[in-house]
Amino acid sequence: MNSAIDLHMHSTASDGTLPVDDLMRLAASVGLKTLALTDHDTTAALDRAGEVGKALGLEVIPGIELSAEYSGKEVHVLGYFLEYQDQTFQQNLEKFRYNRYGRAEAIVKKLAGLGMPLDYKRVLEIAGDAAPQRPHIAEALKERGYVETVRQAFDRYISNDGPAYVHSEKVTTEQAIELIRSVGGLAVLAHPTYTPDMEAVVELAAKAGAAGIETFYGTYPEETVERILGLARKFDLVPTGGSDFHGRSDGGQLTSPGARFVPPETIDLLKQRLAR
């Protein structure tokens, strides 16, 4: 069942495969009415998304996905309804993106040590105008024939537990939430099962001022959704959701925007939080 709402999508401004114009047209073609563009550490495509979305009759919520950490493990935080032109906010994002270059180069060096040399310049070419990220490295591994799919590249080598993983210094979960709130946004804990000690992280996020928790996410089965709904009720968080669409057919994610049903009342609940 397709949804009219998708609050987690990526374009070529970060690690998606579709330019923002194409992404907006695809979203409209599959019946989306409200969406959030949530590129990693960048708002570069938001102006254009709003412009094209408006012409197509879409409500485009300015969003972002920030990488943070908890106990040394990665945690992602989504931000919605951002006043993203704020200069201090943009300076912080620029620092986050700069760190991605060093991390990508370090991962490439680790892969070479594992017998899979890659041309770092080729990784940058795949990334295009975006800061290089692990999906771009996965594409390079696939291109060289070291793996058959992007998912396989992550599973074997570059996942958080993989032999070529490189830790990078990140803000804390609380700092990521505060950064989003500093520009009038709502912070939402992304794909919470990917975090260490899920309930502890959810509680920490709620105390830090998060407004929601991503519940109707990607390929989550119903039992996982029910578990997260319980946490949403316990910590008074809005259950949100989205496809986490990147445009890859072999990346282990949904292959169409709106492919994950998100309840229509979600937007009203978020806007109520925004009005507080």
VENGIHU-V705716 format. One record per residue. N is the residue number from 1. RES is the residue in one small letter. OMEGA is omega in whole degrees, -180 to 180 (* if undefined). BURIAL is b if it has 24 or more other C-alpha atoms within 12 Angstrom, else e. Layout:
n:N res:RES omega:OMEGA burial:BURIAL
n:N res:RES omega:OMEGA burial:BURIAL
//
This chain:
n:1 res:m omega:179 burial:e
n:2 res:n omega:-177 burial:b
n:3 res:s omega:172 burial:b
n:4 res:a omega:-177 burial:b
n:5 res:i omega:174 burial:b
n:6 res:d omega:-173 burial:b
n:7 res:l omega:180 burial:b
n:8 res:h omega:-177 burial:b
n:9 res:m omega:-178 burial:b
n:10 res:h omega:178 burial:b
n:11 res:s omega:178 burial:b
n:12 res:t omega:173 burial:b
n:13 res:a omega:171 burial:b
n:14 res:s omega:-174 burial:b
n:15 res:d omega:172 burial:b
n:16 res:g omega:-177 burial:b
n:17 res:t omega:-178 burial:b
n:18 res:l omega:170 burial:b
n:19 res:p omega:-171 burial:b
n:20 res:v omega:179 burial:b
n:21 res:d omega:180 burial:b
n:22 res:d omega:180 burial:b
n:23 res:l omega:179 burial:b
n:24 res:m omega:179 burial:b
n:25 res:r omega:177 burial:b
n:26 res:l omega:180 burial:b
n:27 res:a omega:179 burial:b
n:28 res:a omega:-176 burial:b
n:29 res:s omega:180 burial:e
n:30 res:v omega:173 burial:b
n:31 res:g omega:177 burial:b
n:32 res:l omega:176 burial:b
n:33 res:k omega:-179 burial:b
n:34 res:t omega:180 burial:b
n:35 res:l omega:171 burial:b
n:36 res:a omega:172 burial:b
n:37 res:l omega:-170 burial:b
n:38 res:t omega:179 burial:b
n:39 res:d omega:-177 burial:b
n:40 res:h omega:170 burial:b
n:41 res:d omega:-180 burial:b
n:42 res:t omega:174 burial:b
n:43 res:t omega:-171 burial:b
n:44 res:a omega:-176 burial:b
n:45 res:a omega:-172 burial:b
n:46 res:l omega:178 burial:b
n:47 res:d omega:-179 burial:b
n:48 res:r omega:178 burial:e
n:49 res:a omega:179 burial:b
n:50 res:g omega:-179 burial:b
n:51 res:e omega:-179 burial:e
n:52 res:v omega:180 burial:b
n:53 res:g omega:180 burial:b
n:54 res:k omega:179 burial:e
n:55 res:a omega:-179 burial:e
n:56 res:l omega:180 burial:b
n:57 res:g omega:180 burial:e
n:58 res:l omega:168 burial:b
n:59 res:e omega:-178 burial:b
n:60 res:v omega:179 burial:b
n:61 res:i omega:179 burial:b
n:62 res:p omega:-175 burial:b
n:63 res:g omega:179 burial:b
n:64 res:i omega:170 burial:b
n:65 res:e omega:-179 burial:b
n:66 res:l omega:175 burial:b
n:67 res:s omega:179 burial:b
n:68 res:a omega:177 burial:b
n:69 res:e omega:176 burial:b
n:70 res:y omega:-178 burial:b
n:71 res:s omega:177 burial:e
n:72 res:g omega:-179 burial:e
n:73 res:k omega:-174 burial:b
n:74 res:e omega:176 burial:b
n:75 res:v omega:179 burial:b
n:76 res:h omega:-180 burial:b
n:77 res:v omega:177 burial:b
n:78 res:l omega:175 burial:b
n:79 res:g omega:-178 burial:b
n:80 res:y omega:177 burial:b
n:81 res:f omega:-175 burial:b
n:82 res:l omega:166 burial:b
n:83 res:e omega:-161 burial:b
n:84 res:y omega:180 burial:b
n:85 res:q omega:-179 burial:e
n:86 res:d omega:-173 burial:e
n:87 res:q omega:-180 burial:e
n:88 res:t omega:177 burial:e
n:89 res:f omega:-179 burial:b
n:90 res:q omega:177 burial:b
n:91 res:q omega:176 burial:e
n:92 res:n omega:179 burial:b
n:93 res:l omega:179 burial:b
n:94 res:e omega:177 burial:e
n:95 res:k omega:-179 burial:e
n:96 res:f omega:-178 burial:b
n:97 res:r omega:179 burial:b
n:98 res:y omega:-180 burial:e
n:99 res:n omega:-179 burial:b
n:100 res:r omega:180 burial:b
n:101 res:y omega:179 burial:b
n:102 res:g omega:180 burial:e
n:103 res:r omega:-179 burial:b
n:104 res:a omega:180 burial:b
n:105 res:e omega:179 burial:b
n:106 res:a omega:177 burial:b
n:107 res:i omega:179 burial:b
n:108 res:v omega:178 burial:b
n:109 res:k omega:178 burial:e
n:110 res:k omega:179 burial:b
n:111 res:l omega:177 burial:b
n:112 res:a omega:177 burial:e
n:113 res:g omega:177 burial:e
n:114 res:l omega:178 burial:e
n:115 res:g omega:180 burial:e
n:116 res:m omega:-179 burial:b
n:117 res:p omega:175 burial:b
n:118 res:l omega:173 burial:b
n:119 res:d omega:-179 burial:e
n:120 res:y omega:178 burial:b
n:121 res:k omega:178 burial:e
n:122 res:r omega:176 burial:e
n:123 res:v omega:179 burial:b
n:124 res:l omega:177 burial:b
n:125 res:e omega:179 burial:e
n:126 res:i omega:180 burial:b
n:127 res:a omega:179 burial:b
n:128 res:g omega:-180 burial:e
n:129 res:d omega:-178 burial:e
n:130 res:a omega:170 burial:b
n:131 res:a omega:-177 burial:b
n:132 res:p omega:-179 burial:b
n:133 res:q omega:-175 burial:b
n:134 res:r omega:177 burial:b
n:135 res:p omega:177 burial:b
n:136 res:h omega:176 burial:b
n:137 res:i omega:177 burial:b
n:138 res:a omega:178 burial:b
n:139 res:e omega:179 burial:b
n:140 res:a omega:177 burial:b
n:141 res:l omega:178 burial:b
n:142 res:k omega:-180 burial:b
n:143 res:e omega:180 burial:e
n:144 res:r omega:178 burial:e
n:145 res:g omega:179 burial:e
n:146 res:y omega:177 burial:b
n:147 res:v omega:180 burial:e
n:148 res:e omega:-177 burial:e
n:149 res:t omega:174 burial:b
n:150 res:v omega:179 burial:b
n:151 res:r omega:180 burial:b
n:152 res:q omega:178 burial:b
n:153 res:a omega:177 burial:b
n:154 res:f omega:-175 burial:b
n:155 res:d omega:-175 burial:e
n:156 res:r omega:-167 burial:e
n:157 res:y omega:-165 burial:b
n:158 res:i omega:173 burial:b
n:159 res:s omega:-179 burial:b
n:160 res:n omega:179 burial:b
n:161 res:d omega:-175 burial:e
n:162 res:g omega:-177 burial:e
n:163 res:p omega:179 burial:e
n:164 res:a omega:179 burial:b
n:165 res:y omega:176 burial:b
n:166 res:v omega:177 burial:b
n:167 res:h omega:175 burial:b
n:168 res:s omega:-180 burial:b
n:169 res:e omega:-178 burial:e
n:170 res:k omega:172 burial:b
n:171 res:v omega:175 burial:b
n:172 res:t omega:177 burial:b
n:173 res:t omega:179 burial:b
n:174 res:e omega:-180 burial:b
n:175 res:q omega:178 burial:b
n:176 res:a omega:178 burial:b
n:177 res:i omega:-180 burial:b
n:178 res:e omega:179 burial:b
n:179 res:l omega:178 burial:b
n:180 res:i omega:180 burial:b
n:181 res:r omega:-178 burial:b
n:182 res:s omega:177 burial:b
n:183 res:v omega:174 burial:b
n:184 res:g omega:-175 burial:b
n:185 res:g omega:173 burial:b
n:186 res:l omega:179 burial:b
n:187 res:a omega:-179 burial:b
n:188 res:v omega:178 burial:b
n:189 res:l omega:-177 burial:b
n:190 res:a omega:177 burial:b
n:191 res:h omega:-168 burial:b
n:192 res:p omega:179 burial:b
n:193 res:t omega:179 burial:b
n:194 res:y omega:-176 burial:b
n:195 res:t omega:175 burial:b
n:196 res:p omega:175 burial:e
n:197 res:d omega:-169 burial:e
n:198 res:m omega:-175 burial:b
n:199 res:e omega:179 burial:b
n:200 res:a omega:180 burial:e
n:201 res:v omega:179 burial:b
n:202 res:v omega:179 burial:b
n:203 res:e omega:179 burial:b
n:204 res:l omega:-179 burial:b
n:205 res:a omega:180 burial:b
n:206 res:a omega:179 burial:b
n:207 res:k omega:-180 burial:e
n:208 res:a omega:176 burial:b
n:209 res:g omega:175 burial:b
n:210 res:a omega:-179 burial:b
n:211 res:a omega:-173 burial:b
n:212 res:g omega:178 burial:b
n:213 res:i omega:-179 burial:b
n:214 res:e omega:-170 burial:b
n:215 res:t omega:-180 burial:b
n:216 res:f omega:-167 burial:b
n:217 res:y omega:169 burial:b
n:218 res:g omega:-177 burial:b
n:219 res:t omega:179 burial:b
n:220 res:y omega:174 burial:b
n:221 res:p omega:-174 burial:e
n:222 res:e omega:-180 burial:e
n:223 res:e omega:176 burial:e
n:224 res:t omega:177 burial:e
n:225 res:v omega:-179 burial:b
n:226 res:e omega:179 burial:e
n:227 res:r omega:-179 burial:e
n:228 res:i omega:175 burial:b
n:229 res:l omega:177 burial:b
n:230 res:g omega:178 burial:e
n:231 res:l omega:178 burial:b
n:232 res:a omega:179 burial:b
n:233 res:r omega:-177 burial:e
n:234 res:k omega:-174 burial:e
n:235 res:f omega:176 burial:b
n:236 res:d omega:179 burial:e
n:237 res:l omega:177 burial:b
n:238 res:v omega:176 burial:b
n:239 res:p omega:180 burial:b
n:240 res:t omega:179 burial:b
n:241 res:g omega:178 burial:b
n:242 res:g omega:-174 burial:b
n:243 res:s omega:-169 burial:b
n:244 res:d omega:-175 burial:b
n:245 res:f omega:176 burial:b
n:246 res:h omega:179 burial:b
n:247 res:g omega:179 burial:b
n:248 res:r omega:179 burial:b
n:249 res:s omega:-176 burial:e
n:250 res:d omega:-177 burial:e
n:251 res:g omega:178 burial:b
n:252 res:g omega:-180 burial:e
n:253 res:q omega:177 burial:b
n:254 res:l omega:-172 burial:b
n:255 res:t omega:176 burial:b
n:256 res:s omega:172 burial:b
n:257 res:p omega:178 burial:b
n:258 res:g omega:-178 burial:b
n:259 res:a omega:175 burial:b
n:260 res:r omega:-179 burial:b
n:261 res:f omega:176 burial:b
n:262 res:v omega:-177 burial:b
n:263 res:p omega:-176 burial:b
n:264 res:p omega:-179 burial:e
n:265 res:e omega:-177 burial:e
n:266 res:t omega:-178 burial:b
n:267 res:i omega:178 burial:b
n:268 res:d omega:180 burial:e
n:269 res:l omega:178 burial:e
n:270 res:l omega:-179 burial:b
n:271 res:k omega:174 burial:e
n:272 res:q omega:177 burial:e
n:273 res:r omega:-180 burial:b
n:274 res:l omega:-177 burial:b
n:275 res:a omega:-177 burial:e
n:276 res:r omega:* burial:e
//
